[in-house]
Amino acid sequence: MVEPKKILIAEDEKEIVELLESVLKRRGFEVIVAFDGEEAKAKITEFSPHIVILDLAMPKVDGWEVLKWLRENKKSNIPAIVISGKNQMDDIKKTYDLAADYYIVKPIKINDLIKGISTIWTLKGQQEGGADSFE
């Protein structure tokens, strides 16, 4: 049996977490949740998710700091989808400069999130020489 892919949702808004968790679980993912940046870093270390969905505006440690930490340590190969209400070009550029894989402006459209996950899955499969994709 194939082990489900793990996705960490790092988001402080409970309603968004519940929506994303429901959608992703229905699609067969194992979902791990963190409500602040410190908790996100701890859960990334503990669970080694296949993808991180990361809000920028979180308590304790913001999403930019989590992304920077992610890219500077051994977990740097974990793809990161950033979700944020920040829609200014400077914020988006800063996020991509920190090596985010995908950026979605809130309010989140589920189809955009699924498209982002699918794109990452396809690219990751190509980089690893496999045809592993997400549908």
Secondary structure as UniProt FT lines:
FT   STRAND          6..10
FT   HELIX           14..26
FT   TURN            27..28
FT   STRAND          30..34
FT   HELIX           37..47
FT   STRAND          51..55
FT   HELIX           63..72
FT   TURN            74..77
FT   STRAND          80..84
FT   HELIX           89..97
FT   TURN            98..99
FT   STRAND          102..105
FT   HELIX           110..127
FT   TURN            128..129
//
